[in-house]
Amino acid sequence: MIAAVLGSGAWGTTFSAVLADSGCRVRLWGRDEIVAEQITTMRRNDKYLPGITLPAGVSGTTSARDALSGAKIVVVAIPSQSARAVLEPLAEYLDPDAVAVSLMKGVELGTDKRMSDVVAEALGIPLSRVAVVSGPNLAGEIAAHQPTATVVSSTDEATAALVAEACSCDYFRPYTNPDVVGVELCGAVKNIIALAVGIAQGQGMGYNTTATVITRGLVEITRLGLALGAQAETFAGLAGMGDLVATCASPSSRNHTLGRHIGQGKTLDEAIVATRGTAEAVKSSRSVLALARTVGVEMPITEAVVGVLHEGQSVTEMASKLLSRPRKTEGL
């Protein structure tokens, strides 16, 4: 099977390797000619995934037409807020029967739409031909063939099964889940919680604080998901608790790393430079908060992160505001 992967960053490159190790021929598209040439000729992507040798089944290209020609699976691994603008011009090259797969984790600014909706609209395909992949999927660990599991979610069972089969290998185990709403919201909001954990740890806070933010963060994710029709079981699974723990605990998580820099006193611009990669929570925190307010869901940690990143609130004010909230019983 031919697969196209749009986005030659760390996660796009890693997922290309997973697909190739699972038996697909993969064309990895990106705009950097040097990266594309290195992938094809040297089987490496030293810019985004140093030290990893890619399978022979992965080739690089800067031509979207060439990448998409005949591809039955089209994987989207680009920054979530750029997705619509990047994908719309590529729709004409899409195979009529192709299935699209979103690796993106965010909510679109201005529309409050999840990435599966953005992909379907931008490529002009029904939601039944869109799947999302989410879970404890830190790119560097997977690229090193450390065992992990993930969730493949689609409104169409056959679509989910096709994608799961295409990315199943001896170190990467996919599970299917029909709850697209829950899976996508877990992926979007966990980045915000990881950023909050990073801020706390950058301030020198320990495991009690970390555990508190993670646990109450899961409450926020669940609260929003249930309000939007998600299934409660999703939040205790790989896409929920699994991904949340991995992202909040790992020093290789960009959102966690950016939060640490903020907690240590850097400005947002300084933290972005120091992180050396896209931290999706910087932009998605605002869109997630807007979505929560639309449906009347309270998300205090998310609101505090938005305050620090975008509204001039200090980290000290963030902590004080969260701790001074009215006492209540634990739960949703």
C-alpha positions in Angstrom: 0.0 0.0 0.0 1.2 3.5 -0.8 1.0 6.1 2.0 1.7 9.8 1.8 2.8 11.7 5.0 2.4 15.5 4.9 4.9 17.1 7.2 8.5 16.0 7.7 9.0 17.1 11.3 9.8 14.6 14.1 6.3 13.1 14.4 5.6 12.9 10.7 9.0 11.3 10.0 8.5 8.8 12.9 5.1 7.8 11.7 6.5 7.4 8.2 8.9 4.9 9.6 6.1 3.1 11.5 4.1 2.8 8.3 7.1 1.5 6.4 7.9 -1.0 9.1 4.3 -2.2 8.8 4.7 -2.8 5.1 3.7 0.4 3.4 5.6 2.4 0.7 5.8 5.9 2.1 6.3 9.2 0.5 7.2 11.9 3.1 6.4 15.4 1.9 7.9 18.6 3.3 9.0 22.0 2.1 12.7 21.7 3.0 14.6 20.4 0.0 17.6 19.5 2.0 15.5 17.4 4.4 13.7 15.6 1.6 17.0 14.9 -0.2 18.6 13.5 2.9 15.6 11.3 3.6 15.7 9.8 0.2 19.5 9.4 -0.3 20.7 8.8 3.3 17.5 7.5 5.0 18.0 10.1 7.7 16.3 13.4 8.9 19.0 14.9 11.0 17.2 18.2 11.3 14.1 16.8 13.1 15.0 13.2 14.1 18.8 13.0 14.6 20.5 9.7 15.1 17.7 7.6 13.5 18.1 5.5 10.4 14.8 5.3 8.5 13.4 2.2 6.8 14.1 1.7 3.1 10.4 2.1 2.4 10.5 5.9 3.1 11.3 8.5 0.5 11.3 12.2 0.7 9.8 14.8 -1.7 8.9 18.4 -1.9 6.2 17.8 -4.5 2.8 17.3 -3.0 1.5 16.0 -6.3 4.1 13.3 -6.4 3.5 12.4 -2.7 -0.2 12.1 -3.1 -0.4 10.3 -6.4 -1.9 6.9 -5.9 -1.7 7.1 -2.1 -4.5 5.2 -0.3 -3.6 6.7 3.1 -2.7 10.4 3.5 -1.3 11.3 6.9 -1.4 14.9 8.0 1.4 15.8 10.5 1.6 19.6 10.2 1.0 22.3 12.8 -2.7 22.3 13.6 -3.3 26.1 13.0 -1.7 25.8 9.5 -3.6 22.7 8.5 -6.5 24.3 6.5 -4.3 26.7 4.5 -1.8 23.9 3.7 -4.4 21.2 2.8 -6.9 23.1 0.7 -4.5 23.5 -2.4 -3.6 19.8 -2.2 -7.2 18.5 -2.4 -7.1 18.2 -6.2 -4.2 15.7 -6.0 -6.0 13.3 -3.6 -6.9 9.8 -4.7 -10.7 9.4 -4.9 -10.7 6.6 -2.4 -8.0 7.9 -0.1 -8.3 7.8 3.6 -6.9 10.8 5.5 -5.3 10.4 8.9 -4.7 13.3 11.3 -1.8 13.2 13.7 -2.5 16.8 14.7 -3.6 17.8 18.3 -5.4 21.0 18.6 -8.6 23.0 18.0 -8.7 25.5 15.1 -8.6 29.2 16.1 -11.6 31.1 14.9 -13.8 28.1 14.2 -13.4 25.9 17.4 -13.3 22.9 15.1 -11.4 19.7 15.8 -8.7 18.6 13.4 -10.8 15.8 11.8 -13.4 18.3 10.8 -10.7 20.7 9.4 -9.1 17.8 7.4 -12.4 16.7 6.0 -13.4 20.2 5.0 -10.0 21.2 3.6 -9.7 18.0 1.5 -13.3 17.8 0.5 -14.0 14.3 1.8 -16.6 12.9 4.2 -15.7 12.3 7.9 -16.1 8.6 7.3 -12.8 8.7 5.4 -11.0 10.5 8.2 -9.2 8.9 11.1 -7.2 10.3 14.0 -4.2 8.8 15.8 -3.5 9.8 19.4 -1.9 8.3 22.5 1.4 8.3 24.4 3.3 8.8 21.2 6.6 10.6 21.9 8.4 10.6 18.6 11.9 10.0 19.7 11.0 6.9 21.7 9.0 5.4 18.9 11.7 6.1 16.4 14.1 4.2 18.6 11.6 1.2 18.5 10.6 1.5 22.1 7.2 -0.4 22.5 4.1 1.8 22.6 0.4 1.6 21.9 -1.9 4.2 20.3 -5.5 4.8 19.5 -6.9 5.0 15.9 -10.3 6.6 15.9 -12.8 7.2 13.2 -16.6 7.4 12.8 -16.3 4.6 10.3 -15.2 1.2 11.6 -13.6 0.1 8.3 -11.6 3.3 8.1 -10.2 2.8 11.6 -9.4 -0.8 10.8 -7.6 0.1 7.6 -5.4 2.6 9.3 -4.7 0.4 12.3 -3.6 -2.4 10.0 -1.3 0.0 8.1 0.5 1.1 11.2 0.8 -2.1 13.2 4.3 -3.5 13.7 6.3 -5.2 16.4 6.9 -2.0 18.4 3.7 0.0 17.6 0.3 -1.4 18.6 -2.8 0.4 17.6 -6.2 0.0 19.2 -9.4 1.3 17.5 -11.9 3.5 19.2 -15.1 5.1 17.6 -15.1 8.1 20.0 -13.4 10.6 17.7 -14.6 13.6 19.8 -13.1 12.2 23.0 -9.8 11.1 21.4 -9.2 14.4 19.7 -10.1 16.5 22.8 -7.7 14.4 24.9 -4.9 15.1 22.4 -5.6 18.9 22.3 -6.1 19.6 26.0 -3.3 17.4 27.3 -0.7 19.7 25.7 -2.1 22.6 27.7 -2.0 20.6 30.9 1.6 19.5 30.1 2.5 23.2 29.7 1.0 24.0 33.1 3.0 21.1 34.6 6.2 22.5 33.0 5.5 25.9 34.5 5.1 24.4 37.9 8.3 22.4 37.6 10.1 25.4 36.2 9.2 27.2 39.4 10.8 24.4 41.4 7.6 22.6 42.4 7.7 18.9 43.1 5.7 15.7 42.7 2.7 16.8 44.8 2.1 19.8 42.6 2.7 17.8 39.4 0.3 15.1 40.5 -2.3 17.7 41.4 -2.1 19.5 38.0 -2.2 16.2 36.1 -5.2 14.9 38.0 -7.2 18.1 37.9 -6.2 18.5 34.3 -7.8 15.2 33.5 -10.9 16.4 35.1 -10.9 19.4 32.7 -10.4 17.2 29.7 -13.2 14.9 30.7 -15.5 17.7 31.6 -15.2 19.3 28.2 -15.4 16.0 26.4 -18.6 14.9 28.1 -20.2 18.2 27.3 -19.4 17.7 23.6 -20.8 14.1 23.6 -17.6 12.1 24.2 -17.5 8.7 26.0 -16.3 8.7 29.6 -14.2 5.5 29.0 -11.9 7.3 26.5 -10.4 9.6 29.2 -9.1 6.7 31.3 -7.5 5.1 28.2 -4.4 5.6 26.0 -5.7 8.8 24.4 -6.6 10.2 27.7 -4.6 9.3 30.8 -1.9 7.5 28.8 -1.1 10.5 26.6 -1.5 13.0 29.5 1.0 11.2 31.7 3.6 10.7 28.9 3.4 14.4 27.8 3.5 15.8 31.4 6.3 13.5 32.5 8.7 13.5 29.5 11.5 16.1 29.2 11.2 15.5 25.4 7.7 16.9 25.3 7.8 20.4 23.6 4.8 21.6 25.5 6.3 20.5 28.9 9.6 22.0 27.9 8.2 25.4 26.9 6.3 25.5 30.2 9.5 24.9 32.1 11.1 27.8 30.4 8.1 30.0 31.2 8.3 28.9 34.9 12.0 29.8 35.0 11.2 33.3 34.0 11.6 33.4 30.2 9.1 35.4 28.1 6.9 33.5 25.7 9.1 34.5 22.7 12.2 33.4 24.5 10.6 30.2 25.6 9.6 29.4 22.0 13.1 29.9 20.8 14.6 27.8 23.6 12.1 25.0 22.9 13.3 24.6 19.3 10.0 23.2 17.9 6.3 23.7 17.7 4.5 23.7 21.1 0.9 23.3 20.0 -0.5 24.5 23.4 0.7 28.1 22.7 -2.1 28.6 20.2 -4.5 25.8 21.0 -4.9 27.0 24.6 -6.9 30.0 23.3 -9.0 27.9 21.0 -9.7 25.3 23.6 -10.7 27.9 26.1 -13.0 29.6 23.5 -14.7 26.2 22.8 -15.1 25.5 26.6 -16.8 28.9 27.1 -19.1 28.3 24.1 -20.5 25.1 25.8 -20.3 26.6 29.3 -17.6 24.4 30.7 -15.2 25.6 33.4 -11.5 24.9 32.7 -9.4 26.8 35.3 -6.0 25.4 34.5 -6.5 26.1 30.8 -7.7 29.6 31.6 -4.6 30.2 33.8 -2.3 29.0 31.0 -4.0 31.4 28.6 -3.6 34.2 31.1 0.2 33.6 31.4 0.8 33.1 27.7 -1.4 35.7 26.2 -2.8 38.1 28.8 0.2 39.3 30.7 -0.5 37.3 33.9 2.5 36.4 36.0 3.2 32.8 37.0 2.8 33.8 40.6 -0.6 35.2 39.9 -1.5 32.0 38.1 -0.7 29.8 41.1 -2.5 32.2 43.5 -5.6 32.3 41.3 -5.8 28.5 41.1 -5.3 27.9 44.8 -7.8 30.6 45.9 -10.7 29.0 44.0 -13.7 28.2 46.1 -13.5 24.8 47.9 -15.7 22.0 46.5 -16.1 18.3 46.5 -13.8 16.3 44.2 -15.2 15.2 40.9 -16.4 16.7 37.7 
